[in-house]
Amino acid sequence: MQTYYEILGVPVTASSDEIRTAWKRRALEVHPDKNVGASGATGAFQKLQEAYECFIDSVKRGEYDRAKGLRPRWVPSPPTTPKRPAYAPAAKEPPPEEVFRQRWAQHESMRPMIPVERVEIRYYTRELEGLRRRLARYEERIGRWDEERKAKRWALCLRRERRGRRMFPAKAEDHTKEEMDAHFLKDMKDLMSEIEKAEKGRDRSREVISNWEKEEVEMLKQKEELEEKIRRGHAAKEKAKKEEEERKAARAEAWRRARREEEVRKMRQKEEEERKRRQKEEEERKKMEVEKRERRRRHVEAAERRQREAEEKKKEKEEEKEERRRRRRKRRRRREGGNMRKRRRGGEGRRKRRRGG
């Protein structure tokens, strides 16, 4: 015989959430509405309901475990409070997108359970309809019983009959109205208790579906807001990126302009230096030409002076030479004059001698 744990397909140490999830999954598999015509579907679903109702109550579950010998009466539980470290670094808060993604994944994990809850609502609704019909029949029977007792029309029964859930003797007159009312009221209380339990199950399933749908509407709204926020964030990032690119382009243009201005300044400075260099060279060239002309002039003057001096010396030499010639001629004339006088005197002596001889 299967245990409740085997029927639900969970381990002995399963938590309440795991039991609820397993029950919903198994209910979706073995529900009579999904297994129409299958033999034993209703019994399997009833056993599943019994296992779930037993395990959802911690007291009943403990009694069941102890009765089956699955768990000791007392199990020392581990300490629930972990030791805090000497230093706990501050946890980094996840981004809103990651938080929403986790919530959405958790929400989507409950989506397969919604059809199970709807099946449970239909099941509880049909059960409530049957229970209410039974309750109405009891109420009608009680009213009819009162009318029969008032009219003194009690029928004798030749055999034992089942009325409601109790066997009565052959003579119904032997039972008083109080006994019959107590019997029917007990059955009606049981029915009302079952109706209340079914209503609670139906209301719980409706509440689960309603909360899930409200959460879905809220999360879809949050999703739209988050998408709008992300879109605005992307737009802001694109705008900031565009502005940054414009600033970079402006800085690059300013840098290129400054570079061009620097190049123009350097070129002008170079041209100015070249102009000054050429001007200096021109001044030096002119100065050298002036010095050259001055040297040439001095050289010419020196040459002319030397030439004049040479001419003067030559002239002086010629004058000296002429003077010497003139002196020589003068001396020669003097000598010639003396000779002539001598010759004259000699001629006169010869003539005198001739004459004296």
C-alpha positions as CSV (number, residue, x, y, z in Angstrom):
1,M,0.0,0.0,0.0
2,Q,1.3,3.4,-1.0
3,T,2.1,6.0,1.7
4,Y,0.9,9.5,1.4
5,Y,4.4,10.6,0.5
6,E,4.5,8.1,-2.4
7,I,1.1,9.3,-3.6
8,L,2.3,12.9,-3.6
9,G,5.7,12.0,-4.9
10,V,7.7,14.0,-2.3
11,P,10.3,12.9,0.3
12,V,9.7,12.7,4.0
13,T,11.5,15.9,4.6
14,A,9.5,17.9,2.1
15,S,8.3,21.4,3.2
16,S,4.7,22.7,3.0
17,D,5.5,24.6,-0.2
18,E,6.9,21.5,-1.8
19,I,3.9,19.5,-0.8
20,R,1.5,22.1,-2.2
21,T,3.4,22.2,-5.5
22,A,3.5,18.4,-5.7
23,W,-0.2,18.2,-4.9
24,K,-1.1,20.7,-7.7
25,R,1.0,18.9,-10.2
26,R,-0.4,15.5,-9.3
27,A,-4.0,16.9,-9.2
28,L,-3.5,18.1,-12.7
29,E,-2.4,14.6,-13.8
30,V,-5.0,12.4,-12.0
31,H,-8.1,14.7,-12.0
32,P,-11.3,12.9,-13.2
33,D,-12.1,15.7,-15.6
34,K,-8.7,15.1,-17.4
35,N,-9.0,11.3,-17.2
36,V,-12.6,10.8,-18.5
37,G,-13.4,7.0,-18.7
38,A,-10.3,5.9,-16.8
39,S,-11.0,3.4,-14.1
40,G,-9.8,4.4,-10.6
41,A,-9.4,8.1,-11.5
42,T,-11.8,9.3,-8.9
43,G,-10.3,7.0,-6.2
44,A,-6.8,8.2,-7.0
45,F,-7.9,11.8,-6.8
46,Q,-9.7,11.2,-3.5
47,K,-6.5,9.6,-2.1
48,L,-4.5,12.5,-3.3
49,Q,-6.9,14.9,-1.5
50,E,-6.7,12.8,1.7
51,A,-2.9,12.9,1.5
52,Y,-2.9,16.7,0.9
53,E,-5.4,17.4,3.7
54,C,-3.3,15.3,6.1
55,F,0.0,16.9,5.3
56,I,-1.2,20.4,5.1
57,D,-1.9,20.2,8.8
58,S,1.3,19.9,10.8
59,V,-0.4,18.1,13.7
60,K,-2.0,15.4,11.4
61,R,1.2,15.0,9.5
62,G,3.2,14.4,12.7
63,E,0.7,11.8,13.9
64,Y,0.8,10.1,10.5
65,D,4.6,10.0,10.5
66,R,4.7,8.6,14.0
67,A,2.0,6.0,13.2
68,K,3.9,4.9,10.1
69,G,7.3,5.0,11.8
70,L,8.6,7.5,9.3
71,R,9.9,10.0,11.8
72,P,10.9,9.8,15.5
73,R,8.9,11.6,18.1
74,W,11.6,14.2,18.6
75,V,14.3,15.2,16.1
76,P,16.9,17.8,17.2
77,S,16.6,20.6,14.7
78,P,19.8,22.4,13.6
79,P,20.3,26.0,14.8
80,T,18.3,28.3,12.6
81,T,20.4,31.4,13.3
82,P,23.7,31.1,11.4
83,K,26.8,32.5,12.9
84,R,27.4,36.1,11.8
85,P,30.9,36.7,10.4
86,A,33.1,39.2,12.2
87,Y,32.9,41.4,9.1
88,A,30.0,41.2,6.6
89,P,30.7,43.3,3.5
90,A,27.8,45.3,2.2
91,A,25.9,43.3,-0.3
92,K,25.6,45.0,-3.7
93,E,22.1,45.8,-4.5
94,P,21.0,44.2,-7.7
95,P,19.7,46.4,-10.5
96,P,15.9,46.9,-10.9
97,E,15.9,44.8,-14.1
98,E,17.4,41.8,-12.4
99,V,14.9,42.1,-9.5
100,F,12.0,42.3,-11.9
101,R,13.3,39.4,-13.9
102,Q,13.5,37.3,-10.7
103,R,10.0,38.3,-9.7
104,W,8.7,37.6,-13.2
105,A,10.3,34.2,-13.2
106,Q,8.7,33.4,-9.8
107,H,5.4,34.6,-11.2
108,E,5.7,32.5,-14.3
109,S,6.5,29.4,-12.2
110,M,3.0,29.7,-10.8
111,R,1.3,29.9,-14.3
112,P,1.0,26.1,-14.7
113,M,-0.8,25.9,-11.3
114,I,-3.6,28.3,-12.4
115,P,-5.4,25.6,-14.6
116,V,-5.1,23.3,-11.5
117,E,-6.7,26.0,-9.4
118,R,-9.5,26.4,-12.0
119,V,-10.1,22.7,-12.0
120,E,-10.3,22.8,-8.2
121,I,-12.8,25.6,-8.4
122,R,-15.0,23.6,-10.7
123,Y,-14.6,20.5,-8.5
124,Y,-15.5,22.5,-5.4
125,T,-18.4,24.1,-7.2
126,R,-19.8,20.8,-8.3
127,E,-19.2,19.4,-4.8
128,L,-21.0,22.4,-3.2
129,E,-23.9,22.0,-5.6
130,G,-24.3,18.4,-4.6
131,L,-23.9,19.2,-0.9
132,R,-26.4,22.0,-1.1
133,R,-28.9,19.7,-2.9
134,R,-28.4,17.1,-0.2
135,L,-28.9,19.8,2.5
136,A,-32.1,21.0,0.7
137,R,-33.4,17.5,0.6
138,Y,-32.7,17.2,4.4
139,E,-34.5,20.4,5.0
140,E,-37.4,19.3,2.8
141,R,-37.5,15.9,4.6
142,I,-37.6,17.6,8.0
143,G,-40.5,19.8,6.8
144,R,-42.3,16.8,5.4
145,W,-41.7,14.8,8.5
146,D,-43.2,17.5,10.6
147,E,-46.3,17.6,8.4
148,E,-46.6,13.8,8.6
149,R,-46.4,13.9,12.4
150,K,-48.9,16.7,12.6
151,A,-51.4,14.7,10.3
152,K,-50.8,11.5,12.3
153,R,-49.9,9.7,9.1
154,W,-47.1,7.5,10.2
155,A,-46.6,4.4,8.0
156,L,-45.6,1.1,9.5
157,C,-42.5,-0.4,8.0
158,L,-42.5,-4.2,7.6
159,R,-38.7,-4.2,7.3
160,R,-35.8,-2.1,8.4
161,E,-35.3,0.9,6.3
162,R,-32.4,3.3,5.8
163,R,-33.4,6.9,6.3
164,G,-30.6,9.3,5.7
165,R,-27.5,7.6,7.2
166,R,-29.2,5.6,9.9
167,M,-31.2,2.3,10.1
168,F,-34.6,2.6,11.7
169,P,-36.7,-0.2,13.2
170,A,-39.9,-1.3,11.4
171,K,-42.1,1.1,13.4
172,A,-41.1,4.6,12.8
173,E,-43.6,5.7,15.5
174,D,-41.2,4.4,18.2
175,H,-38.8,7.3,17.5
176,T,-39.7,10.6,18.8
177,K,-39.5,13.9,16.9
178,E,-36.5,14.9,19.0
179,E,-34.6,11.8,18.0
180,M,-35.3,12.3,14.4
181,D,-34.5,16.0,14.5
182,A,-31.3,15.3,16.3
183,H,-30.3,12.7,13.7
184,F,-31.2,15.0,10.8
185,L,-29.5,18.0,12.5
186,K,-26.3,16.0,13.0
187,D,-26.3,15.1,9.3
188,M,-27.1,18.7,8.3
189,K,-24.2,19.9,10.5
190,D,-21.9,17.5,8.8
191,L,-23.1,18.7,5.4
192,M,-22.7,22.3,6.5
193,S,-19.2,21.5,7.7
194,E,-18.4,19.9,4.4
195,I,-20.0,22.9,2.6
196,E,-17.9,25.3,4.7
197,K,-14.7,23.3,3.9
198,A,-15.5,23.2,0.2
199,E,-16.3,26.9,0.2
200,K,-13.0,27.6,1.9
201,G,-11.2,25.5,-0.7
202,R,-13.0,27.2,-3.5
203,D,-12.4,30.7,-2.0
204,R,-8.8,29.8,-1.5
205,S,-8.4,28.8,-5.1
206,R,-10.3,31.9,-6.2
207,E,-8.0,34.0,-4.0
208,V,-4.9,32.4,-5.5
209,I,-6.2,33.0,-9.0
210,S,-7.3,36.6,-8.2
211,N,-4.0,37.4,-6.5
212,W,-2.0,35.8,-9.4
213,E,-4.1,37.8,-11.9
214,K,-3.7,41.0,-9.9
215,E,0.0,40.4,-9.5
216,E,0.2,39.8,-13.3
217,V,-1.6,43.0,-14.0
218,E,0.7,44.9,-11.6
219,M,3.8,43.2,-13.0
220,L,2.7,44.0,-16.5
221,K,2.3,47.6,-15.5
222,Q,5.7,47.5,-13.8
223,K,7.1,45.9,-16.9
224,E,5.8,48.7,-19.0
225,E,7.1,51.3,-16.6
226,L,10.4,49.5,-16.4
227,E,10.6,49.3,-20.2
228,E,9.7,53.0,-20.4
229,K,12.4,53.7,-17.8
230,I,14.8,51.5,-19.7
231,R,13.8,53.3,-22.9
232,R,14.3,56.7,-21.3
233,G,17.6,55.4,-19.8
234,H,18.7,54.3,-23.3
235,A,17.5,57.6,-24.8
236,A,19.4,59.5,-22.0
237,K,22.5,57.3,-22.7
238,E,22.2,57.9,-26.4
239,K,21.8,61.6,-25.8
240,A,24.7,61.6,-23.3
241,K,26.7,59.6,-25.9
242,K,25.8,62.0,-28.6
243,E,26.6,64.9,-26.4
244,E,29.9,63.3,-25.5
245,E,30.6,62.6,-29.2
246,E,29.8,66.3,-29.9
247,R,32.1,67.4,-27.1
248,K,34.8,65.1,-28.4
249,A,34.2,66.5,-31.9
250,A,34.3,70.0,-30.5
251,R,37.5,69.3,-28.6
252,A,39.0,67.7,-31.6
253,E,38.0,70.7,-33.8
254,A,39.3,73.0,-31.1
255,W,42.5,71.0,-31.0
256,R,42.8,71.0,-34.8
257,R,42.1,74.8,-34.8
258,A,44.7,75.4,-32.1
259,R,47.1,73.2,-34.1
260,R,46.4,75.1,-37.3
261,E,46.8,78.4,-35.4
262,E,50.0,77.0,-33.8
263,E,51.2,75.9,-37.2
264,V,50.3,79.4,-38.7
265,R,52.0,81.0,-35.7
266,K,55.1,78.9,-36.2
267,M,55.1,79.5,-39.9
268,R,54.8,83.2,-39.3
269,Q,57.5,83.0,-36.7
270,K,59.6,81.1,-39.1
271,E,58.9,83.6,-41.9
272,E,59.7,86.4,-39.5
273,E,62.9,84.7,-38.5
274,E,63.7,84.0,-42.2
275,R,62.9,87.7,-43.0
276,K,65.1,88.8,-40.1
277,R,67.8,86.4,-41.2
278,R,67.6,87.6,-44.8
279,Q,67.6,91.2,-43.6
280,K,70.6,90.5,-41.4
281,E,72.3,88.8,-44.3
282,E,71.4,91.7,-46.5
283,E,72.7,94.1,-44.0
284,E,75.9,92.0,-43.6
285,R,76.1,91.8,-47.4
286,K,75.7,95.5,-47.8
287,K,78.2,96.1,-45.0
288,M,80.6,93.7,-46.7
289,E,80.0,95.5,-50.0
290,V,80.6,98.8,-48.3
291,E,83.7,97.4,-46.6
292,K,84.7,95.9,-50.0
293,R,84.2,99.2,-51.8
294,E,86.0,101.0,-49.0
295,R,88.9,98.5,-49.3
296,R,88.9,98.9,-53.0
297,R,88.8,102.6,-52.6
298,R,91.7,102.5,-50.2
299,H,93.5,100.1,-52.4
300,V,92.9,102.4,-55.4
301,E,94.0,105.4,-53.4
302,A,97.0,103.5,-52.2
303,A,97.8,102.4,-55.7
304,E,97.3,106.0,-57.0
305,R,99.4,107.2,-54.1
306,R,102.1,104.7,-54.9
307,Q,101.8,105.6,-58.5
308,R,102.1,109.3,-57.7
309,E,105.0,108.6,-55.4
310,A,106.5,106.4,-58.1
311,E,105.9,109.2,-60.7
312,E,107.3,111.8,-58.2
313,K,110.3,109.6,-57.6
314,K,110.7,109.0,-61.3
315,K,110.3,112.7,-61.9
316,E,112.8,113.5,-59.1
317,K,115.1,110.9,-60.6
318,E,114.7,112.4,-64.0
319,E,115.2,115.8,-62.5
320,E,118.2,114.6,-60.7
321,K,119.3,112.9,-63.8
322,E,118.6,116.0,-65.8
323,E,120.4,118.0,-63.2
324,R,123.4,115.7,-63.4
325,R,123.3,116.0,-67.2
326,R,123.0,119.6,-67.0
327,R,125.9,119.7,-64.5
328,R,127.8,117.3,-66.8
329,R,127.1,119.5,-69.7
330,K,128.1,122.5,-67.7
331,R,131.3,120.8,-66.6
332,R,131.8,119.7,-70.1
333,R,131.3,123.1,-71.4
334,R,133.6,124.4,-68.7
335,R,136.1,121.9,-69.6
336,E,135.6,122.6,-73.3
337,G,135.9,126.4,-72.5
338,G,139.1,125.8,-70.6
339,N,140.5,123.7,-73.4
340,M,139.6,126.3,-75.9
341,R,141.3,129.0,-73.8
342,K,144.3,126.7,-73.6
343,R,144.1,126.1,-77.2
344,R,143.8,129.7,-77.8
345,R,146.6,130.4,-75.5
346,G,148.6,127.6,-77.1
347,G,147.9,128.9,-80.6
348,E,148.9,132.4,-79.6
349,G,152.1,131.1,-78.1
350,R,152.8,129.1,-81.2
351,R,152.1,132.0,-83.2
352,K,154.2,134.2,-80.9
353,R,156.9,131.6,-81.1
354,R,156.5,131.5,-84.8
355,R,156.6,135.1,-84.8
356,G,159.5,135.2,-82.5
357,G,161.3,132.7,-84.5
